[in-house]
């Protein structure tokens, strides 16, 4: 049974986007949307096509493939079919000289094909404006994320311990974990907004694999399948007694994600110092969550936390060696990595309805990446955890 995004929801998103554009770019006349994730956000369907959002006229979705599917699954009021941009250009008026679009996403070749039929000379970015609108979740969106959080909690806190067995490879564990998430209701993919980033779940690692260098912009590491596929998990790294198990994965329902990191001690306890460091990370998460209130500035949270950490603790904090990330958490929704970010440079106040994944972590030589991550909804009383309250380092023996 198809679940359609309500028309009221779609209309609200378009109107909120127009208000955002009026505020940030008062002279704007039209925005053109190409990416499938943003097309889904505004229209409720993910087809190959293009959405025109004029300032003072009806928004129109032109679809190449599949128009039939778009009409079947979307309640968006104006969907039209095209074989190429030429068809849309024949019906639409000429675009203004300045067009706003997703500069972070649209390939140059696609832009050139589009400009062949819609000539305009000035290109402005609509990325931040779209991100700002998407950052504040409606009740409809939050309900889906809460469903995802329940799946996340059940699988990682209850089902995973029974999956872990001595001698299994990271890739075998990945398969078991993915299967369990799908059976529980996960939508099957972890989407990212970062350029050219792909993942099915996230980072799965045993022991020192979790601090192995990776190009992924996150604190954790993973050997991956191979240099050609540096994700999922290694076929050769086997689980041994005494290993730390690091699971940093996304989950989602109907497009909307949660993010969670759980750690496990397999076979025997980690050294006391490693446990102490892990619990410090848990305490940091608790402190950050308490500050996730409307009006608080993300960069202020970031600096307040870092300024109160011991210099020795900062070594290998939020990454191992030189591979540190410069954030403590990030917005989340239709992609794992959304605006805003708990980092320097993010100086706009947090608003109610925003959702953050908070992930303080620290690498330990010869052991791996300890720490925690959960997803929190911003409320007047601070962040409300929707992915479970287990502190991690769950004992499996």
C-alpha positions as CSV (number, residue, x, y, z in Angstrom):
1,X,0.0,0.0,0.0
2,X,1.4,3.4,-1.0
3,X,1.7,6.1,1.6
4,X,1.2,9.4,-0.1
5,X,2.6,12.7,1.4
6,X,-0.6,14.7,2.3
7,X,-1.4,17.6,0.0
8,X,-1.6,19.9,3.0
9,X,2.0,19.0,3.8
10,X,3.2,19.6,0.2
11,X,1.5,23.0,0.1
12,X,3.0,24.0,3.4
13,X,6.5,23.2,2.2
14,X,6.1,25.3,-1.0
15,X,4.8,28.2,0.9
16,X,7.4,28.1,3.6
17,X,10.1,27.9,0.9
18,X,8.6,31.0,-0.8
19,X,8.7,32.9,2.5
20,X,12.3,31.8,3.1
21,X,13.2,33.1,-0.4
22,X,11.4,36.3,0.2
23,X,13.4,36.8,3.4
24,X,16.8,35.8,2.0
25,X,16.5,36.9,-1.6
26,X,13.8,39.6,-1.9
27,X,14.3,40.0,-5.7
28,X,13.9,36.3,-6.6
29,X,11.4,35.3,-9.3
30,X,11.8,31.5,-9.8
31,X,13.6,28.5,-8.4
32,X,14.2,25.3,-10.3
33,X,14.6,22.0,-8.5
34,X,16.3,18.9,-10.1
35,X,17.5,16.6,-7.3
36,X,15.3,13.6,-6.5
37,X,15.4,14.1,-2.8
38,X,14.2,17.7,-3.0
39,X,11.7,16.7,-5.6
40,X,10.3,14.2,-3.1
41,X,10.2,16.8,-0.4
42,X,8.2,19.3,-2.5
43,X,6.1,16.9,-4.6
44,X,5.9,13.5,-2.9
45,X,7.5,11.7,-5.8
46,X,11.1,10.9,-6.9
47,X,11.0,10.8,-10.6
48,X,13.4,12.1,-13.3
49,X,12.1,15.5,-13.9
50,X,12.3,19.2,-12.9
51,X,10.1,21.4,-10.6
52,X,9.5,25.0,-11.3
53,X,8.6,27.1,-8.2
54,X,7.8,30.7,-9.4
55,X,7.3,33.4,-6.8
56,X,3.8,34.3,-7.8
57,X,2.4,31.5,-9.8
58,X,1.6,27.8,-9.5
59,X,4.5,25.4,-9.0
60,X,4.7,22.8,-11.8
61,X,6.5,19.4,-11.9
62,X,7.6,18.2,-15.3
63,X,8.4,14.5,-15.4
64,X,10.3,12.5,-18.0
65,X,10.2,9.1,-16.2
66,X,7.9,8.0,-14.9
67,X,5.0,10.3,-15.4
68,X,2.5,7.5,-14.7
69,X,4.2,6.7,-11.4
70,X,4.3,10.4,-10.4
71,X,0.6,10.8,-11.0
72,X,-0.2,7.5,-9.2
73,X,1.8,8.2,-6.0
74,X,1.8,12.0,-5.7
75,X,-0.9,14.4,-4.6
76,X,1.0,17.3,-6.0
77,X,-1.6,19.3,-8.0
78,X,0.3,20.1,-11.2
79,X,2.3,17.3,-12.8
80,X,3.0,17.3,-16.6
81,X,4.8,14.9,-18.9
82,X,7.8,15.7,-21.0
83,X,10.3,13.8,-23.3
84,X,12.9,16.5,-22.8
85,X,13.3,20.0,-21.6
86,X,12.1,21.2,-25.0
87,X,8.5,20.1,-24.2
88,X,8.5,22.1,-21.0
89,X,10.0,25.1,-22.8
90,X,7.3,25.0,-25.4
91,X,4.5,25.5,-22.9
92,X,6.2,27.7,-20.3
93,X,7.0,31.3,-20.5
94,X,10.7,32.4,-20.7
95,X,12.5,32.3,-17.4
96,X,13.8,35.5,-15.9
97,X,17.5,36.3,-16.4
98,X,18.3,35.1,-12.8
99,X,17.3,31.6,-11.8
100,X,17.8,30.0,-8.4
101,X,18.8,26.3,-8.3
102,X,20.7,23.6,-6.4
103,X,24.2,24.6,-7.2
104,X,25.6,22.0,-4.8
105,X,23.8,19.2,-6.7
106,X,23.2,20.0,-10.4
107,X,25.9,18.7,-12.7
108,X,27.3,21.1,-15.3
109,X,26.2,19.0,-18.2
110,X,22.6,18.9,-16.9
111,X,22.6,22.6,-16.4
112,X,23.9,23.1,-20.0
113,X,21.1,20.9,-21.4
114,X,18.6,22.8,-19.4
115,X,19.9,26.2,-20.5
116,X,19.7,25.1,-24.2
117,X,15.9,25.5,-23.9
118,X,15.7,27.9,-21.0
119,X,18.4,30.5,-21.6
120,X,19.3,32.6,-18.6
121,X,22.6,34.2,-17.6
122,X,22.7,34.5,-13.8
123,X,22.6,31.4,-11.6
124,X,22.0,31.8,-7.8
125,X,22.0,29.1,-5.2
126,X,18.8,27.9,-3.5
127,X,20.7,25.3,-1.4
128,X,20.7,27.1,1.9
129,X,17.1,28.2,1.5
130,X,15.9,24.7,0.8
131,X,18.0,23.3,3.6
132,X,16.6,25.9,6.1
133,X,13.0,24.9,5.2
134,X,13.8,21.2,5.4
135,X,15.5,21.6,8.8
136,X,12.2,22.3,10.6
137,X,10.2,19.1,10.6
138,X,6.4,19.0,10.7
139,X,4.4,16.7,12.9
140,X,4.0,14.4,9.8
141,X,7.8,14.2,9.4
142,X,8.5,13.8,13.1
143,X,6.1,10.9,13.3
144,X,8.0,9.0,10.6
145,X,11.3,9.8,12.4
146,X,10.0,8.5,15.6
147,X,9.0,5.2,13.9
148,X,12.5,5.0,12.6
149,X,13.9,5.6,16.0
150,X,11.9,2.8,17.5
151,X,13.2,0.4,14.8
152,X,16.8,1.7,15.5
153,X,16.5,1.1,19.2
154,X,15.0,-2.4,18.9
155,X,17.5,-3.7,16.4
156,X,20.7,-2.2,18.0
157,X,19.8,-2.6,21.6
158,X,17.9,-5.9,21.6
159,X,18.6,-7.9,18.4
160,X,22.2,-7.2,17.7
161,X,23.7,-9.1,20.7
162,X,22.3,-12.4,19.4
163,X,23.8,-11.8,16.0
164,X,27.4,-11.5,17.2
165,X,29.4,-14.7,17.2
166,X,33.1,-15.4,17.4
167,X,34.8,-15.8,14.0
168,X,32.1,-14.0,12.0
169,X,33.4,-11.3,9.5
170,X,32.3,-7.7,9.5
171,X,30.6,-8.3,6.2
172,X,28.6,-11.3,7.6
173,X,27.6,-9.1,10.5
174,X,26.6,-6.4,8.1
175,X,24.3,-8.8,6.2
176,X,22.6,-10.0,9.4
177,X,22.2,-6.4,10.7
178,X,20.7,-5.2,7.4
179,X,18.3,-8.1,7.2
180,X,17.1,-7.4,10.7
181,X,16.5,-3.7,10.0
182,X,14.6,-4.4,6.8
183,X,12.4,-7.0,8.6
184,X,11.6,-4.4,11.3
185,X,10.6,-1.8,8.8
186,X,13.7,0.1,7.7
187,X,13.3,1.7,4.2
188,X,16.6,0.1,3.1
189,X,19.0,2.9,2.4
190,X,21.0,5.6,4.2
191,X,21.0,8.7,2.1
192,X,23.6,11.4,2.3
193,X,23.7,14.9,0.9
194,X,27.5,15.0,0.8
195,X,28.8,15.0,-2.8
196,X,29.3,11.5,-4.3
197,X,28.7,9.7,-1.0
198,X,27.0,6.4,-0.9
199,X,26.1,4.0,1.8
200,X,23.5,1.3,2.5
201,X,23.7,1.4,6.3
202,X,26.8,3.2,7.6
203,X,30.0,2.1,9.4
204,X,30.3,-1.5,10.7
205,X,33.6,-2.2,12.4
206,X,35.4,-4.6,14.8
207,X,38.1,-3.3,17.1
208,X,40.8,-1.2,15.4
209,X,38.9,-1.2,12.1
210,X,36.7,1.6,13.6
211,X,39.7,4.0,13.6
212,X,41.0,3.0,10.2
213,X,41.3,6.0,7.8
214,X,38.2,6.7,5.7
215,X,37.2,9.5,3.3
216,X,33.8,9.6,4.9
217,X,33.3,12.9,6.8
218,X,32.6,11.3,10.2
219,X,34.7,10.5,13.3
220,X,34.5,6.7,12.9
221,X,36.4,4.5,10.5
222,X,36.1,1.1,8.7
223,X,38.1,-1.1,6.5
224,X,35.2,-1.6,4.1
225,X,34.9,-4.3,1.4
226,X,37.9,-3.0,-0.7
227,X,39.5,0.2,-2.0
228,X,36.7,0.2,-4.7
229,X,34.0,-0.2,-2.1
230,X,35.3,1.2,1.1
231,X,32.0,0.7,3.0
232,X,29.9,-2.0,4.6
233,X,32.5,-4.3,6.3
234,X,35.6,-6.3,5.7
235,X,35.4,-10.0,4.7
236,X,38.7,-10.7,6.3
237,X,38.3,-8.9,9.7
238,X,36.8,-11.5,12.0
239,X,35.3,-11.0,15.4
240,X,37.4,-12.1,18.3
241,X,36.9,-12.3,22.1
242,X,37.7,-8.9,23.6
243,X,36.8,-6.9,20.5
244,X,35.0,-3.6,20.6
245,X,32.1,-3.7,18.1
246,X,31.3,-0.3,16.6
247,X,27.9,0.1,14.8
248,X,27.2,3.6,13.4
249,X,24.2,3.1,11.0
250,X,21.2,5.0,9.7
251,X,17.7,3.8,9.7
252,X,14.6,5.3,8.0
253,X,10.9,5.1,7.4
254,X,9.3,6.5,4.2
255,X,12.4,8.6,3.4
256,X,13.0,10.0,6.9
257,X,16.1,8.9,8.8
258,X,17.5,8.5,12.3
259,X,21.1,8.0,13.1
260,X,22.5,6.0,16.0
261,X,25.8,4.6,17.1
262,X,25.9,1.6,19.5
263,X,29.0,-0.1,20.8
264,X,29.4,-3.6,22.3
265,X,32.0,-5.4,24.3
266,X,32.3,-8.9,22.9
267,X,33.5,-11.8,25.0
268,X,35.1,-9.8,27.8
269,X,35.3,-6.2,29.1
270,X,37.4,-3.5,27.6
271,X,40.1,-1.9,29.8
272,X,38.9,0.4,32.5
273,X,40.4,3.5,30.9
274,X,38.5,2.8,27.7
275,X,35.2,2.4,29.6
276,X,36.0,5.7,31.4
277,X,36.5,7.5,28.1
278,X,33.4,6.1,26.7
279,X,31.3,7.3,29.7
280,X,32.8,10.7,29.2
281,X,31.4,10.7,25.7
282,X,28.0,9.7,27.0
283,X,28.1,12.6,29.5
284,X,29.0,15.0,26.6
285,X,26.0,13.8,24.6
286,X,23.7,14.4,27.7
287,X,25.1,17.9,28.0
288,X,24.6,18.7,24.4
289,X,21.0,17.3,24.4
290,X,20.2,19.5,27.4
291,X,21.1,22.6,25.2
292,X,19.0,21.6,22.2
293,X,16.3,24.2,22.9
294,X,14.8,26.9,20.7
295,X,16.9,30.0,20.5
296,X,20.2,28.4,21.4
297,X,23.1,28.9,18.8
298,X,24.7,25.7,17.4
299,X,28.2,27.3,17.4
300,X,27.8,28.3,21.0
301,X,27.0,24.7,22.0
302,X,30.0,23.5,20.0
303,X,32.5,25.9,21.6
304,X,31.0,25.5,25.1
305,X,31.6,21.8,25.0
306,X,35.1,21.9,23.5
307,X,36.2,24.7,25.9
308,X,35.3,22.6,28.9
309,X,37.2,19.5,27.8
310,X,40.6,18.6,29.1
311,X,43.3,19.1,26.4
312,X,44.4,15.4,26.9
313,X,40.8,14.3,26.2
314,X,40.7,16.3,23.0
315,X,43.4,14.1,21.5
316,X,41.7,11.6,19.2
317,X,38.3,13.2,20.1
318,X,35.9,13.3,17.1
319,X,38.3,11.3,15.0
320,X,41.6,9.5,15.2
321,X,45.0,11.1,14.7
322,X,44.7,13.9,12.1
323,X,41.4,12.7,10.9
324,X,39.2,14.8,13.2
325,X,35.8,16.2,12.2
326,X,34.9,19.7,13.3
327,X,31.4,19.1,14.5
328,X,29.6,17.4,17.4
329,X,26.3,16.7,15.7
330,X,24.2,17.4,12.6
331,X,20.7,17.9,11.4
332,X,19.0,14.9,10.0
333,X,15.8,14.1,7.9
334,X,15.5,13.1,4.3
335,X,19.3,12.7,4.4
336,X,21.6,11.7,7.3
337,X,23.5,15.0,7.0
338,X,21.3,18.0,7.0
339,X,21.4,21.6,8.3
340,X,22.1,22.9,10.8
341,X,25.3,21.5,12.2
342,X,26.6,21.8,15.7
343,X,29.8,23.4,14.7
344,X,31.5,26.8,14.2
345,X,29.9,29.0,11.5
346,X,26.3,27.9,12.4
347,X,25.1,31.0,14.2
348,X,21.4,31.0,13.5
349,X,19.2,30.0,16.5
350,X,17.9,26.5,16.8
351,X,14.1,26.2,16.3
352,X,11.6,23.9,17.7
353,X,11.0,20.9,15.3
354,X,14.6,20.7,14.3
355,X,16.2,17.2,14.7
356,X,19.8,16.6,15.5
357,X,22.1,13.5,15.6
358,X,24.6,14.1,18.4
359,X,27.7,11.9,18.2
360,X,30.6,12.5,20.7
361,X,33.3,9.9,20.0
362,X,36.9,9.3,20.7
363,X,39.4,6.9,19.2
364,X,41.6,4.7,21.4
365,X,44.8,3.1,20.0
366,X,44.6,-0.7,19.5
367,X,41.0,-0.7,20.7
368,X,38.9,1.4,18.4
369,X,36.3,4.2,18.5
370,X,34.2,4.5,21.6
371,X,31.4,6.9,22.1
372,X,27.7,7.2,21.3
373,X,25.2,8.8,18.9
374,X,21.5,9.3,19.2
375,X,18.8,11.3,17.4
376,X,17.1,14.2,19.3
377,X,14.1,16.3,18.6
378,X,14.5,19.9,19.7
379,X,11.9,20.9,22.4
380,X,11.6,23.7,24.9
381,X,12.9,21.3,27.5
382,X,16.0,20.2,25.5
383,X,16.6,17.4,23.0
384,X,14.2,14.5,23.2
385,X,15.9,11.2,22.4
386,X,14.0,9.1,19.9
387,X,16.6,6.3,19.3
388,X,17.0,4.8,22.7
389,X,18.8,5.5,26.0
390,X,21.2,2.7,26.3
391,X,24.7,4.1,27.2
392,X,26.5,1.7,24.9
393,X,29.3,-0.8,25.5
394,X,26.6,-3.4,25.8
395,X,28.1,-6.6,27.2
396,X,27.8,-9.6,24.8
397,X,29.1,-12.8,26.5
